[in-house]
């Protein structure tokens, strides 16, 4: 696909020798109002070096480049050179590129095979996989897909919360009130019940806290009975988590959690000590980061036990030594901002030059309409329940509206789960939000079901056209579509959005922001629907029909590829 900004920069550079090519290219803008052109070049910066008024400079440049076949029209408006790309050449180039690349449209080799690690989801073992976890899970999965599309070698890590004092409490509760059959039948809900009961009982019987601490100490020292129970809780939890991941279509390359790094931490406590970074404070050991505005980081408690920060240092070094990452991305709630700032600063003080290649991607929190969630109080909304309810309600809507689908259950699954994912990724990730059933399952407006319906509409147009007509459109499109039939306002607007998809994917990767892709796919869907209503697609004239069908195929491809980057599927009938 032609890089129009680059081609324009070459033309301007031939007339403006006082600026570097890269600077000229960076100055080229896309006007918000399309009436001002497809691209614009402001000349204010040239006034000083060329010793002319900006409008005169703009007039001179406009006159020099106006005859180039790249443009339909070039105008000077005050200090701007406004350029209108030749619609036929533009649309022809876009359609040909999309048809040629197919499922690869939107992908690039920006990453050049460099390794990127994305850590996401990371639920706690033996605790509910609740609606709060959907943020890290879905945002992280989309970031993985975006970086994969940018040509990086991506390692997906689920850093399970499978260690810590809570396991002492869980084992203690199980021994007092537990039942093996209940755990096997409903592991997470049963273990949550034990955990909740432990905290209720501990308020009246504080000695339970001492018992739980002793149990965790035994676990740390590898006592067989405690290790066996811990492993059982972990295995049962993973079975339940895997069921939810399967519903979301999510996989991981590694489930190495906190427990994996337990035997690796002493090396780094010793290293901190040897490098003069460790200080004693009331029996505990700290790293003083006050001069960096980051307070004090606790490394080991007074009883010698380590904390999250020590494990994260060990994990980062292990990942660098194992994968030699280009970036090590952590998709973790904004509540942990200080934690990440502290341990990355410590890594840097320890002399690890790659410390700043560890990137925290924060996101806002989820709350319930009637208040915050609390695992201890048992007030949670299970993610699996959310997904199942979304699918069930979608199935009801499909039946109610008499939607023409080959498989109601499959379509309900694709659309229902897609609605939940899209809802998560439609807004900037840093925003807090209140979980609302009515909002998640609202299928009107700028929603996942709306975009999926647009994709199905594209598929319907192609079915109605027939196999021979679609085949002809593909062949003519690849050979050079007759774009004179695609110069209308809605056709051109759609082509411009398709053209921008690869740039949008790159921007989303750079900013770790899937919502940039989400918003763009909504724009493409809305633009296609305008084209669908404005144009008669299945006309009698074979050349015109082929051109318009080629644009339909292009839009269908772009929507499918864009939704795939969000982790969503695309039903052919809806």
PLY file of the C-alpha trace (Angstrom):
ply
format ascii 1.0
element vertex 574
property float x
property float y
property float z
element edge 573
property int vertex1
property int vertex2
end_header
0.00 0.00 0.00
1.30 3.45 -0.93
2.51 5.56 1.99
0.83 8.77 0.86
2.33 10.88 3.61
5.81 9.75 2.55
5.11 10.40 -1.15
3.80 13.89 -0.36
6.88 14.58 1.78
9.11 13.64 -1.17
7.31 16.14 -3.42
7.53 18.93 -0.84
11.19 18.11 -0.02
12.06 18.76 -3.68
10.77 22.32 -3.24
11.87 22.92 0.37
15.57 22.25 0.85
15.85 23.98 4.23
14.30 21.16 6.27
15.17 17.49 6.76
12.90 14.99 5.01
11.82 13.43 8.32
10.84 16.85 9.66
8.77 17.63 6.56
7.02 14.27 6.87
6.22 14.87 10.55
4.70 18.29 9.70
2.12 16.83 7.29
-1.31 16.77 8.91
-4.66 15.11 8.26
-7.33 17.84 8.50
-10.29 17.12 10.76
-12.59 18.58 8.14
-12.29 16.59 4.90
-13.32 19.73 2.98
-9.83 21.03 3.77
-8.23 18.11 1.96
-6.92 14.65 2.75
-3.56 16.04 3.83
-2.33 19.51 4.73
1.12 21.06 5.07
1.48 24.14 7.34
4.18 26.61 6.26
4.59 28.74 9.41
7.87 27.02 10.31
9.36 27.90 6.90
8.88 31.67 7.25
12.10 32.18 9.20
14.38 30.03 7.02
12.89 31.10 3.67
12.37 34.76 4.68
8.88 34.86 3.16
5.36 35.14 4.48
3.84 31.68 5.14
0.92 32.21 2.68
3.40 33.02 -0.12
5.42 29.91 0.65
2.22 27.81 0.66
1.14 29.32 -2.68
4.52 28.49 -4.26
4.52 24.88 -3.03
0.90 24.36 -4.12
1.65 25.59 -7.64
4.74 23.37 -7.96
3.08 20.09 -6.91
-0.46 20.62 -8.26
0.12 18.78 -11.54
1.29 15.55 -9.92
-1.06 12.62 -10.75
-1.11 11.76 -7.04
-3.52 14.65 -6.52
-7.02 15.43 -7.63
-6.59 19.00 -6.44
-4.08 21.13 -4.48
-5.10 24.41 -2.86
-3.36 27.13 -0.89
-5.49 28.33 2.02
-3.70 31.00 4.05
-0.48 29.34 5.33
-1.57 25.82 4.42
-1.10 23.64 1.37
-4.26 21.52 1.23
-3.97 18.35 -0.85
-6.79 16.20 -2.18
-5.59 12.72 -3.18
-6.81 11.27 -6.47
-9.80 9.24 -5.29
-9.50 6.62 -8.00
-5.81 5.95 -7.37
-6.33 5.91 -3.62
-9.30 3.51 -3.53
-7.71 1.25 -6.13
-4.52 1.01 -4.05
-6.39 0.32 -0.79
-8.71 -2.36 -2.19
-5.89 -4.14 -3.99
-3.78 -4.18 -0.81
-6.59 -5.53 1.41
-7.55 -8.25 -1.05
-3.94 -9.28 -1.54
-3.15 -9.49 2.17
-6.46 -10.94 3.36
-6.10 -12.17 6.95
-2.69 -10.47 7.03
-4.13 -7.00 6.39
-3.29 -4.76 9.36
-0.22 -6.82 10.25
3.35 -5.54 9.85
6.96 -6.45 10.65
7.62 -3.47 12.94
8.69 -5.87 15.71
11.25 -7.63 13.55
11.02 -10.81 15.62
12.04 -9.12 18.91
10.66 -10.87 21.99
7.97 -9.18 24.04
6.54 -10.67 27.23
2.97 -9.84 28.23
1.93 -10.78 31.75
-1.83 -10.65 32.25
-4.85 -12.14 34.02
-2.92 -13.58 37.02
-5.80 -14.60 39.30
-5.24 -15.87 42.82
-5.43 -19.62 43.31
-8.36 -20.82 45.44
-10.10 -17.48 45.07
-12.91 -16.46 42.70
-12.12 -15.64 39.09
-14.43 -12.63 39.28
-15.48 -9.75 37.06
-12.56 -7.67 38.36
-10.15 -10.06 36.63
-11.68 -9.46 33.22
-9.79 -6.19 32.85
-6.28 -7.63 33.03
-7.37 -10.77 31.15
-9.02 -9.10 28.16
-6.76 -6.03 27.91
-3.67 -8.22 28.20
-4.92 -10.68 25.59
-5.58 -7.85 23.14
-2.13 -6.32 23.76
-0.63 -9.76 23.05
-2.57 -9.98 19.77
-1.62 -6.43 18.76
2.09 -7.06 19.39
1.86 -10.36 17.55
0.31 -8.49 14.59
3.21 -6.03 14.72
5.69 -8.85 14.12
6.98 -9.41 17.66
7.62 -12.83 19.15
5.19 -12.65 22.09
5.37 -14.76 25.26
2.08 -14.88 27.22
2.55 -15.31 30.97
-0.13 -15.93 33.57
1.68 -15.02 36.82
-0.64 -16.92 39.16
-1.12 -15.74 42.71
-0.31 -19.17 44.08
1.70 -18.36 47.20
1.48 -16.31 50.37
-0.09 -16.23 53.81
-3.62 -16.65 52.40
-2.77 -20.31 51.78
-2.11 -20.77 55.46
-5.62 -19.43 56.09
-7.15 -21.60 53.37
-5.53 -24.81 54.64
-6.45 -23.89 58.22
-10.10 -23.32 57.20
-10.22 -26.56 55.21
-8.95 -28.56 58.20
-11.52 -27.02 60.52
-14.60 -26.93 58.30
-13.68 -28.55 54.98
-15.08 -31.38 52.93
-13.17 -33.02 50.08
-16.25 -33.78 47.96
-17.45 -30.16 48.09
-14.05 -28.91 46.90
-14.04 -31.39 44.00
-17.59 -30.47 42.95
-17.24 -26.66 43.17
-13.63 -25.79 43.98
-13.62 -21.99 43.86
-17.03 -21.34 45.44
-16.29 -23.87 48.18
-12.81 -22.49 48.91
-14.20 -18.94 48.89
-16.73 -20.07 51.49
-13.88 -21.43 53.67
-11.87 -18.22 53.22
-14.86 -16.06 54.17
-15.63 -18.25 57.20
-11.99 -18.07 58.32
-12.14 -14.27 58.55
-15.46 -14.34 60.33
-14.18 -16.87 62.88
-10.79 -15.15 63.28
-12.54 -12.00 64.54
-13.86 -14.02 67.48
-10.89 -16.41 67.72
-7.63 -14.50 66.96
-5.62 -17.65 67.66
-6.70 -18.86 64.19
-4.39 -16.23 62.65
-1.45 -17.71 64.56
-2.42 -21.19 63.40
-2.61 -20.01 59.78
0.84 -18.40 60.02
2.31 -21.63 61.37
0.73 -23.60 58.51
2.20 -21.23 55.91
5.63 -21.52 57.52
5.35 -25.31 57.18
4.34 -24.83 53.53
7.40 -22.64 52.92
9.60 -25.34 54.45
8.09 -28.01 52.20
6.13 -30.03 54.77
4.46 -32.83 52.72
0.90 -32.50 54.07
0.75 -28.74 53.54
2.37 -28.96 50.09
-0.08 -31.68 49.05
-3.10 -29.56 50.04
-1.63 -26.46 48.37
-0.98 -28.39 45.13
-4.52 -29.79 45.20
-6.06 -26.32 45.64
-3.86 -25.07 42.77
-4.80 -27.91 40.40
-8.54 -27.64 41.12
-8.44 -23.85 40.67
-6.62 -24.12 37.35
-9.29 -26.51 36.04
-11.94 -23.89 36.76
-9.84 -21.01 35.40
-9.17 -22.99 32.22
-12.89 -23.31 31.60
-13.24 -19.51 31.62
-10.14 -19.02 29.45
-11.60 -21.48 26.94
-14.82 -19.45 26.79
-12.78 -16.32 26.08
-10.50 -18.09 23.59
-7.42 -17.25 25.66
-4.24 -19.32 26.03
-0.91 -18.85 27.81
2.64 -19.98 27.22
3.51 -20.07 30.92
1.64 -20.38 34.21
4.73 -19.72 36.34
3.35 -17.89 39.36
4.68 -16.62 42.65
5.57 -20.09 43.95
7.91 -20.65 40.98
10.22 -17.88 42.22
10.31 -18.86 45.90
13.68 -20.58 45.68
15.11 -17.82 43.46
14.62 -14.91 45.86
17.56 -15.45 48.27
19.97 -14.66 45.40
18.51 -11.17 45.05
18.25 -10.42 48.76
21.97 -11.25 48.95
22.70 -9.14 45.84
20.87 -6.13 47.34
22.94 -6.55 50.48
26.23 -6.87 48.57
25.47 -3.73 46.55
24.79 -1.72 49.70
21.13 -1.15 48.93
19.63 -3.11 51.83
19.02 -1.42 55.19
17.68 -2.84 58.43
14.58 -1.27 59.94
12.96 -2.73 63.09
14.14 -6.19 62.20
12.89 -5.94 58.61
14.99 -5.13 55.55
14.20 -2.21 53.24
15.51 -0.24 50.29
15.24 3.51 50.89
13.84 5.20 47.78
12.86 8.50 49.41
15.21 10.56 47.24
13.36 9.25 44.17
10.01 10.21 45.69
9.08 6.53 46.03
9.16 6.08 49.80
10.56 2.93 51.38
10.37 -0.51 49.75
10.01 -3.47 52.14
12.15 -6.41 50.95
11.89 -8.88 53.84
9.68 -8.81 56.92
11.07 -9.12 60.44
10.44 -12.88 60.39
12.62 -13.17 57.26
9.77 -13.87 54.84
9.88 -12.16 51.44
7.26 -10.01 49.74
5.83 -9.38 46.28
8.57 -6.92 45.42
11.31 -9.53 45.95
9.43 -12.04 43.81
8.94 -9.49 41.02
12.66 -8.69 40.96
13.44 -12.42 40.75
10.80 -12.91 38.04
12.09 -10.02 35.91
15.69 -11.28 36.00
14.55 -14.84 35.27
12.57 -13.61 32.25
15.50 -11.58 30.93
17.87 -14.54 31.33
15.35 -16.98 29.82
13.76 -14.95 27.00
16.09 -11.95 26.50
13.03 -9.75 26.12
12.83 -6.46 24.24
9.91 -5.45 26.46
8.48 -7.03 29.59
4.88 -5.77 29.85
2.77 -6.09 33.01
-0.99 -5.55 32.64
-1.87 -4.85 36.27
-4.35 -2.47 37.95
-3.36 1.14 38.61
-3.57 0.43 42.36
-0.12 -1.14 41.96
1.54 1.93 40.40
3.86 2.59 43.36
4.81 -1.08 43.62
5.97 -1.16 39.99
7.77 2.18 40.26
9.63 0.90 43.32
10.86 -2.44 42.02
11.81 -1.09 38.59
13.82 1.65 40.35
15.48 -1.02 42.51
16.39 -3.07 39.42
18.01 0.04 37.96
19.95 0.68 41.19
21.12 -2.94 41.09
22.73 -2.15 37.73
20.35 -3.94 35.37
20.49 -1.78 32.25
17.25 -3.25 30.91
15.20 -2.22 33.97
13.23 0.40 31.99
12.30 -2.24 29.42
9.90 -3.49 32.12
6.64 -1.63 31.44
3.66 -1.38 33.75
0.41 -1.00 31.79
-2.14 0.14 34.40
-5.91 0.06 34.10
-8.85 1.40 36.10
-10.85 -0.64 38.55
-14.24 -2.29 38.35
-16.83 -1.78 41.07
-20.36 -3.12 41.48
-23.44 -0.90 41.28
-24.04 -1.48 45.00
-20.44 -1.01 46.13
-16.96 -2.52 45.89
-16.19 -6.22 45.65
-14.72 -8.07 48.63
-13.36 -11.60 48.50
-13.23 -11.79 52.29
-16.91 -10.92 52.57
-17.80 -13.20 49.67
-19.23 -10.26 47.66
-18.10 -11.05 44.12
-19.54 -11.51 40.64
-18.04 -14.61 39.05
-16.67 -14.00 35.55
-18.00 -17.34 34.34
-21.52 -16.31 35.46
-21.18 -13.05 33.51
-20.15 -14.88 30.32
-22.87 -17.53 30.65
-25.55 -14.92 31.30
-24.39 -12.89 28.28
-24.65 -15.97 26.07
-28.09 -16.92 27.43
-29.50 -13.43 26.95
-28.08 -13.26 23.42
-29.73 -16.59 22.61
-33.06 -15.16 23.79
-32.64 -12.07 21.59
-31.77 -14.21 18.54
-34.92 -16.30 19.03
-37.09 -13.25 19.71
-35.93 -11.43 16.56
-35.95 -14.54 14.40
-32.33 -14.02 13.37
-31.31 -16.20 10.41
-28.40 -18.27 11.71
-27.07 -21.73 10.96
-26.36 -22.44 14.62
-28.14 -20.46 17.34
-25.90 -21.73 20.15
-22.68 -20.90 18.29
-23.89 -17.44 17.27
-25.10 -16.73 20.82
-21.67 -17.72 22.15
-19.79 -15.54 19.65
-22.02 -12.51 20.13
-22.61 -12.80 23.89
-18.97 -13.23 24.84
-18.01 -10.68 22.18
-20.34 -8.16 23.83
-18.55 -8.56 27.18
-15.08 -8.28 25.60
-16.02 -5.26 23.48
-17.54 -3.52 26.49
-14.20 -3.90 28.29
-12.13 -2.60 25.39
-14.36 0.21 24.15
-13.10 2.83 26.62
-9.63 3.99 27.57
-8.16 1.30 29.83
-7.19 3.73 32.62
-10.80 4.71 33.37
-12.57 3.21 36.39
-16.05 1.90 35.65
-19.07 0.43 37.37
-20.08 -3.03 36.19
-23.65 -2.95 34.96
-25.55 -5.86 33.39
-27.74 -3.50 31.38
-24.72 -1.77 29.84
-22.78 -4.96 29.11
-25.76 -6.56 27.38
-26.97 -3.47 25.53
-26.77 -4.52 21.89
-27.57 -1.08 20.48
-25.20 1.75 19.55
-21.42 1.44 19.39
-21.26 -2.11 20.72
-19.65 -5.42 19.84
-22.91 -6.90 18.50
-23.33 -3.85 16.23
-19.89 -4.39 14.69
-20.45 -8.16 14.40
-23.83 -7.48 12.75
-22.08 -5.22 10.22
-19.64 -8.04 9.43
-22.59 -10.42 8.96
-24.22 -7.83 6.68
-21.07 -7.83 4.51
-21.27 -11.63 4.39
-24.94 -11.47 3.43
-24.22 -9.10 0.52
-21.56 -11.49 -0.77
-23.88 -14.52 -0.45
-26.60 -12.68 -2.35
-24.09 -11.76 -5.06
-23.19 -15.42 -5.60
-19.87 -17.26 -5.77
-19.11 -16.33 -9.38
-19.65 -12.61 -8.78
-17.48 -12.67 -5.64
-14.75 -14.59 -7.48
-14.85 -12.04 -10.31
-14.67 -9.16 -7.80
-11.59 -10.71 -6.18
-9.86 -11.21 -9.53
-10.65 -7.72 -10.80
-9.76 -6.19 -7.44
-6.34 -7.84 -7.39
-5.71 -6.90 -11.02
-6.68 -3.28 -10.36
-10.29 -2.52 -9.55
-12.11 -0.01 -11.79
-12.20 2.63 -9.08
-14.28 5.17 -10.99
-17.27 3.39 -9.45
-15.88 3.97 -5.94
-15.31 7.72 -5.87
-18.58 8.61 -4.14
-18.42 10.24 -0.71
-19.32 7.10 1.27
-17.03 4.82 -0.78
-14.06 7.12 -0.38
-14.69 7.68 3.34
-14.74 3.90 3.87
-11.52 3.41 1.87
-9.77 6.07 3.97
-10.67 4.22 7.18
-9.47 0.90 5.74
-6.20 2.57 4.73
-5.59 3.72 8.30
-6.03 0.32 9.99
-2.32 -0.69 9.92
-1.38 2.71 11.40
-4.06 2.33 14.08
-2.69 -1.09 15.09
0.82 0.39 15.37
-0.49 3.29 17.49
-2.41 0.90 19.76
0.80 -1.08 20.32
2.84 2.02 21.02
0.31 3.25 23.60
-0.68 -0.20 24.96
-4.26 0.86 24.25
-6.66 -1.65 22.60
-9.50 0.90 22.67
-7.77 2.70 19.77
-8.47 -0.39 17.63
-11.99 -0.75 19.06
-12.97 2.81 18.17
-11.53 2.48 14.67
-13.43 -0.74 13.97
-16.65 1.00 15.06
-15.81 3.81 12.59
-15.29 1.27 9.79
-18.60 -0.46 10.62
-20.50 2.84 10.64
-18.83 3.90 7.39
-19.68 0.60 5.70
-23.33 0.93 6.72
-23.43 4.42 5.17
-21.93 2.97 1.98
-24.47 0.11 2.08
-27.38 2.56 2.35
-26.01 5.14 -0.13
-24.98 2.77 -2.92
-26.81 0.10 -4.88
-24.18 -2.66 -4.75
-25.64 -5.55 -6.75
-26.13 -3.59 -9.97
-26.50 -5.11 -13.43
-23.26 -3.65 -14.82
-20.58 -6.32 -14.21
-17.66 -3.88 -13.82
-19.48 -1.64 -11.35
-20.77 -4.65 -9.38
-17.26 -6.14 -9.19
-15.78 -2.86 -7.95
-18.39 -2.44 -5.23
-18.16 -6.08 -4.14
-14.37 -5.71 -3.91
-14.92 -2.86 -1.44
-17.41 -4.99 0.53
-14.85 -7.82 0.74
-12.25 -5.27 1.90
-14.51 -3.91 4.65
-15.45 -7.44 5.76
-11.75 -8.37 5.95
-10.82 -5.27 7.95
-13.65 -5.77 10.47
-12.73 -9.44 10.95
-9.02 -8.66 11.42
-9.76 -5.77 13.77
-12.13 -7.79 15.97
-9.58 -10.64 16.05
-7.11 -8.18 17.65
-9.65 -7.69 20.43
-10.11 -11.45 20.89
-13.55 -11.53 19.22
-15.06 -13.88 16.65
-17.18 -12.95 13.64
-20.44 -14.80 12.84
-21.25 -15.11 9.12
-24.99 -14.91 9.81
-26.65 -12.76 12.43
0 1
1 2
2 3
3 4
4 5
5 6
6 7
7 8
8 9
9 10
10 11
11 12
12 13
13 14
14 15
15 16
16 17
17 18
18 19
19 20
20 21
21 22
22 23
23 24
24 25
25 26
26 27
27 28
28 29
29 30
30 31
31 32
32 33
33 34
34 35
35 36
36 37
37 38
38 39
39 40
40 41
41 42
42 43
43 44
44 45
45 46
46 47
47 48
48 49
49 50
50 51
51 52
52 53
53 54
54 55
55 56
56 57
57 58
58 59
59 60
60 61
61 62
62 63
63 64
64 65
65 66
66 67
67 68
68 69
69 70
70 71
71 72
72 73
73 74
74 75
75 76
76 77
77 78
78 79
79 80
80 81
81 82
82 83
83 84
84 85
85 86
86 87
87 88
88 89
89 90
90 91
91 92
92 93
93 94
94 95
95 96
96 97
97 98
98 99
99 100
100 101
101 102
102 103
103 104
104 105
105 106
106 107
107 108
108 109
109 110
110 111
111 112
112 113
113 114
114 115
115 116
116 117
117 118
118 119
119 120
120 121
121 122
122 123
123 124
124 125
125 126
126 127
127 128
128 129
129 130
130 131
131 132
132 133
133 134
134 135
135 136
136 137
137 138
138 139
139 140
140 141
141 142
142 143
143 144
144 145
145 146
146 147
147 148
148 149
149 150
150 151
151 152
152 153
153 154
154 155
155 156
156 157
157 158
158 159
159 160
160 161
161 162
162 163
163 164
164 165
165 166
166 167
167 168
168 169
169 170
170 171
171 172
172 173
173 174
174 175
175 176
176 177
177 178
178 179
179 180
180 181
181 182
182 183
183 184
184 185
185 186
186 187
187 188
188 189
189 190
190 191
191 192
192 193
193 194
194 195
195 196
196 197
197 198
198 199
199 200
200 201
201 202
202 203
203 204
204 205
205 206
206 207
207 208
208 209
209 210
210 211
211 212
212 213
213 214
214 215
215 216
216 217
217 218
218 219
219 220
220 221
221 222
222 223
223 224
224 225
225 226
226 227
227 228
228 229
229 230
230 231
231 232
232 233
233 234
234 235
235 236
236 237
237 238
238 239
239 240
240 241
241 242
242 243
243 244
244 245
245 246
246 247
247 248
248 249
249 250
250 251
251 252
252 253
253 254
254 255
255 256
256 257
257 258
258 259
259 260
260 261
261 262
262 263
263 264
264 265
265 266
266 267
267 268
268 269
269 270
270 271
271 272
272 273
273 274
274 275
275 276
276 277
277 278
278 279
279 280
280 281
281 282
282 283
283 284
284 285
285 286
286 287
287 288
288 289
289 290
290 291
291 292
292 293
293 294
294 295
295 296
296 297
297 298
298 299
299 300
300 301
301 302
302 303
303 304
304 305
305 306
306 307
307 308
308 309
309 310
310 311
311 312
312 313
313 314
314 315
315 316
316 317
317 318
318 319
319 320
320 321
321 322
322 323
323 324
324 325
325 326
326 327
327 328
328 329
329 330
330 331
331 332
332 333
333 334
334 335
335 336
336 337
337 338
338 339
339 340
340 341
341 342
342 343
343 344
344 345
345 346
346 347
347 348
348 349
349 350
350 351
351 352
352 353
353 354
354 355
355 356
356 357
357 358
358 359
359 360
360 361
361 362
362 363
363 364
364 365
365 366
366 367
367 368
368 369
369 370
370 371
371 372
372 373
373 374
374 375
375 376
376 377
377 378
378 379
379 380
380 381
381 382
382 383
383 384
384 385
385 386
386 387
387 388
388 389
389 390
390 391
391 392
392 393
393 394
394 395
395 396
396 397
397 398
398 399
399 400
400 401
401 402
402 403
403 404
404 405
405 406
406 407
407 408
408 409
409 410
410 411
411 412
412 413
413 414
414 415
415 416
416 417
417 418
418 419
419 420
420 421
421 422
422 423
423 424
424 425
425 426
426 427
427 428
428 429
429 430
430 431
431 432
432 433
433 434
434 435
435 436
436 437
437 438
438 439
439 440
440 441
441 442
442 443
443 444
444 445
445 446
446 447
447 448
448 449
449 450
450 451
451 452
452 453
453 454
454 455
455 456
456 457
457 458
458 459
459 460
460 461
461 462
462 463
463 464
464 465
465 466
466 467
467 468
468 469
469 470
470 471
471 472
472 473
473 474
474 475
475 476
476 477
477 478
478 479
479 480
480 481
481 482
482 483
483 484
484 485
485 486
486 487
487 488
488 489
489 490
490 491
491 492
492 493
493 494
494 495
495 496
496 497
497 498
498 499
499 500
500 501
501 502
502 503
503 504
504 505
505 506
506 507
507 508
508 509
509 510
510 511
511 512
512 513
513 514
514 515
515 516
516 517
517 518
518 519
519 520
520 521
521 522
522 523
523 524
524 525
525 526
526 527
527 528
528 529
529 530
530 531
531 532
532 533
533 534
534 535
535 536
536 537
537 538
538 539
539 540
540 541
541 542
542 543
543 544
544 545
545 546
546 547
547 548
548 549
549 550
550 551
551 552
552 553
553 554
554 555
555 556
556 557
557 558
558 559
559 560
560 561
561 562
562 563
563 564
564 565
565 566
566 567
567 568
568 569
569 570
570 571
571 572
572 573
